Amino acid sequence: MTSVYDFSVLNQDKQAIPLDAYRGKVLLIVNTATGCGLTPQYQGLQELYDRYQNQGFEILDFPCNQFMGQAPGSAEEINAFCSLHYQTTFPRFAKIKVNGKEADPLYVWLKDQKSGPLGKRIEWNFAKFLIGRDGQVLERFSSKTDPQTLQESIENLL
């Protein structure tokens, strides 16, 4: 695989969505959880989405229950939580695994492109990958990185 556009992922209804549908956009790919101490980052992510979405920016949300079971529930329950508490409107996909033998191929590739605080391993929920319009990983941000600190990086790509 040579770019993010080479992958397909499952939406919440388990239908394959080619990431080529996002070709030419700046992407922020995030593994999320609804029961994590970092869950309030949804607010900052939504603010970024509101600010830049009309300029070709998309956030791709991948719920992940791998870290202490902090993303329990069905797709409907996760959506209801995010809508009610954070009014999120960016695309959310099916729950995935980001580490280990069952890691989603997209995340295997993302981690191969940019290491993080624990090397290739995703350290926790809300790790972030910034993808340029050419489909290449440009930056990786730790789980603890406040979404608002990404504004300059995003603006430079838009």
Secondary structure by P-SEA (a helix, b strand, c coil): ccccccbbbbccccbbbbcccccccbbbbbbcccccccccaaaaaaaaaaaccccbbbbbbbbbccccccccccaaaaaaaaaaccccccccccccccccccccaaaaaaaaacccccccccccccbbbbbccccccccccccccccccaaaaaaaac
